[in-house]
Amino acid sequence: MFHDIPLEILERMHELERRDEADRVDGTSRLERLRQIPEETGRFIALWAASSPEGAMIEIGTSAGYSALWLALACRATARTLTTFEVLPKKVALARETFSQAGVDDLVTLVEGDFLACAGELGPVGFCFLDAEKEVYESCYDLVVPRLVPGGLLVADNAINHRETLQPMIDAALADERVDALVVPIGKGELVCRRKN
């Protein structure tokens, strides 16, 4: 998976990494910034996604599609597809460009709209990566966890760098008897939840 990343995916990843780095220092407004995960988190979620059981593979919060490229590697390795949700039209346009340039249109379905409004259409979920506005994390968790198949995974970003905002959801996940959960100190902190059998 990591040893044979196609050149077009690598090139788009590097382009987005450069843009994200510039966004953080050039005064770009918070909602306009890419605010994407670091590479180590990309590798982390790709490994988990590739190891997840059958069921839908979803991402909540696409931004420009950087994390979806990592998940697309897992899709390639496991003959699956990813459905990713993004609410901001400018980010949707960037993500479409990303998926086209990286050649992953066959692996990634981009849904423009609010995941919370679309969740009713979801079937069983094998893997979910959550990286949206922090105020919706708890609602997303409440919608995804009941849909996780046994052994299904939910990974939520920013569990350390936004811990104050996310603490109620983190506490609820750690106490939720339907899942085994822990916070992993990689990148900005990942809450990993595995649905019990």
C-alpha positions as CSV (number, residue, x, y, z in Angstrom):
1,M,0.0,0.0,0.0
2,F,2.7,2.5,1.0
3,H,5.5,1.1,-1.2
4,D,3.6,1.5,-4.5
5,I,1.7,4.8,-4.2
6,P,0.9,5.9,-7.7
7,L,2.7,9.0,-8.8
8,E,-0.4,11.0,-9.5
9,I,-1.6,10.4,-5.9
10,L,1.8,11.3,-4.5
11,E,2.0,14.5,-6.6
12,R,-1.5,15.7,-5.4
13,M,-0.7,14.8,-1.8
14,H,2.5,16.9,-1.9
15,E,0.7,19.8,-3.6
16,L,-2.0,19.7,-0.8
17,E,0.7,19.4,1.9
18,R,2.4,22.6,0.6
19,R,-0.9,24.4,0.4
20,D,-1.9,23.4,3.9
21,E,1.5,24.5,5.3
22,A,1.1,27.9,3.5
23,D,-2.5,28.3,4.7
24,R,-1.4,28.0,8.3
25,V,0.9,31.0,8.1
26,D,-0.4,33.3,5.4
27,G,-3.6,34.6,7.0
28,T,-6.0,32.4,5.2
29,S,-9.3,32.4,7.2
30,R,-10.0,29.3,9.3
31,L,-12.9,28.0,7.1
32,E,-10.9,28.6,3.9
33,R,-7.8,26.7,5.2
34,L,-7.4,23.1,4.3
35,R,-6.8,22.1,7.9
36,Q,-5.8,18.6,6.8
37,I,-4.2,15.7,8.7
38,P,-0.5,15.2,8.8
39,E,1.1,12.4,6.7
40,E,1.6,10.2,9.7
41,T,-2.1,10.3,10.5
42,G,-2.8,9.5,6.8
43,R,-0.7,6.4,7.1
44,F,-2.4,5.5,10.4
45,I,-6.0,5.8,9.0
46,A,-5.0,3.9,5.8
47,L,-3.7,1.0,7.9
48,W,-6.9,0.9,10.1
49,A,-9.2,1.2,7.0
50,A,-7.4,-1.6,5.2
51,S,-7.8,-3.8,8.3
52,S,-11.5,-3.0,8.8
53,P,-14.2,-5.5,8.3
54,E,-16.7,-5.5,5.4
55,G,-19.2,-2.6,5.4
56,A,-19.2,0.9,4.0
57,M,-16.1,2.9,4.3
58,I,-17.0,6.6,5.0
59,E,-15.3,9.9,5.7
60,I,-17.1,12.8,7.4
61,G,-15.3,16.1,6.4
62,T,-13.5,15.8,3.0
63,S,-11.9,19.3,2.8
64,A,-9.6,19.2,-0.3
65,G,-9.5,15.4,-0.2
66,Y,-6.0,14.7,1.3
67,S,-7.2,12.2,3.9
68,A,-9.4,10.6,1.3
69,L,-6.3,9.9,-0.8
70,W,-4.9,7.9,2.1
71,L,-8.1,6.1,2.4
72,A,-8.2,5.5,-1.3
73,L,-5.0,3.5,-0.9
74,A,-6.7,1.3,1.5
75,C,-9.6,0.9,-0.9
76,R,-7.2,-0.1,-3.7
77,A,-5.6,-2.7,-1.4
78,T,-8.9,-4.2,-0.4
79,A,-11.1,-3.8,-3.5
80,R,-13.5,-1.4,-1.7
81,T,-14.7,2.2,-2.2
82,L,-15.0,5.3,0.0
83,T,-17.9,7.7,0.4
84,T,-16.8,11.1,1.7
85,F,-19.1,13.9,2.8
86,E,-18.3,17.7,2.6
87,V,-20.6,20.6,3.3
88,L,-18.6,23.6,2.0
89,P,-18.9,24.2,-1.8
90,K,-15.4,25.5,-2.2
91,K,-13.9,22.5,-0.5
92,V,-16.1,20.2,-2.6
93,A,-14.7,21.8,-5.8
94,L,-11.1,21.3,-4.5
95,A,-11.9,17.7,-3.6
96,R,-13.3,17.0,-7.0
97,E,-10.1,18.4,-8.5
98,T,-8.0,16.2,-6.2
99,F,-9.8,13.0,-7.0
100,S,-9.7,13.7,-10.7
101,Q,-6.0,14.7,-10.7
102,A,-5.1,11.7,-8.5
103,G,-7.0,9.3,-10.6
104,V,-9.2,7.9,-7.8
105,D,-12.6,8.8,-9.1
106,D,-13.4,5.1,-9.4
107,L,-12.6,4.6,-5.7
108,V,-14.1,7.7,-4.1
109,T,-17.7,9.0,-4.1
110,L,-17.9,12.6,-3.0
111,V,-21.3,13.6,-1.4
112,E,-21.9,17.4,-1.3
113,G,-23.9,18.0,1.8
114,D,-24.3,17.6,5.5
115,F,-23.6,14.1,6.7
116,L,-26.1,14.5,9.5
117,A,-28.8,15.0,6.9
118,C,-27.6,12.1,4.7
119,A,-26.9,9.5,7.5
120,G,-30.3,7.9,7.3
121,E,-29.4,6.4,4.0
122,L,-26.3,4.6,5.4
123,G,-26.2,0.9,5.7
124,P,-23.7,-1.1,7.8
125,V,-20.3,0.7,8.3
126,G,-17.0,-1.0,8.4
127,F,-14.8,2.1,8.8
128,C,-15.5,5.8,9.5
129,F,-13.0,8.6,9.6
130,L,-14.4,11.7,11.3
131,D,-12.7,15.1,10.7
132,A,-15.4,17.7,10.6
133,E,-16.3,20.8,12.6
134,K,-15.8,19.7,16.2
135,E,-19.3,20.9,17.2
136,V,-20.9,18.0,15.2
137,Y,-18.6,15.2,16.4
138,E,-20.9,14.0,19.1
139,S,-23.9,13.9,16.7
140,C,-21.8,12.1,14.1
141,Y,-20.7,9.6,16.7
142,D,-24.3,8.9,17.8
143,L,-25.3,8.2,14.1
144,V,-22.2,6.1,13.1
145,V,-21.7,3.8,16.1
146,P,-25.1,2.0,15.9
147,R,-24.3,1.4,12.2
148,L,-20.8,-0.1,12.8
149,V,-20.6,-3.8,12.0
150,P,-18.9,-6.0,14.6
151,G,-15.3,-5.1,14.6
152,G,-16.1,-1.9,12.7
153,L,-14.0,1.2,13.4
154,L,-14.6,4.9,13.9
155,V,-11.5,7.1,14.0
156,A,-12.0,10.7,15.0
157,D,-9.3,13.3,14.4
158,N,-8.2,16.1,16.8
159,A,-8.7,14.2,20.0
160,I,-5.7,15.9,21.6
161,N,-5.4,19.3,20.0
162,H,-9.2,20.0,20.4
163,R,-9.5,17.9,23.5
164,E,-11.3,20.7,25.5
165,T,-14.1,20.9,22.9
166,L,-14.3,17.2,22.3
167,Q,-13.9,16.0,25.9
168,P,-17.6,15.2,26.4
169,M,-17.7,13.1,23.3
170,I,-14.4,11.4,24.2
171,D,-15.6,10.6,27.7
172,A,-18.9,9.2,26.2
173,A,-16.9,7.0,23.8
174,L,-14.6,5.7,26.5
175,A,-17.6,4.8,28.6
176,D,-19.7,3.4,25.7
177,E,-20.1,-0.3,26.3
178,R,-20.8,-0.9,22.6
179,V,-17.2,-0.1,21.7
180,D,-13.6,-0.5,22.9
181,A,-12.0,3.0,22.6
182,L,-8.7,4.8,23.3
183,V,-7.0,8.0,22.3
184,V,-3.8,7.5,20.3
185,P,-1.1,10.2,20.4
186,I,-0.4,10.4,16.7
187,G,-0.7,13.6,14.7
188,K,-3.3,15.7,16.4
189,G,-4.6,12.8,18.4
190,E,-6.9,10.1,17.2
191,L,-9.9,8.6,19.1
192,V,-10.1,5.0,17.9
193,C,-13.4,3.1,18.6
194,R,-13.9,-0.5,17.7
195,R,-17.4,-1.9,17.8
196,K,-17.6,-5.0,20.0
197,N,-18.8,-8.3,18.5
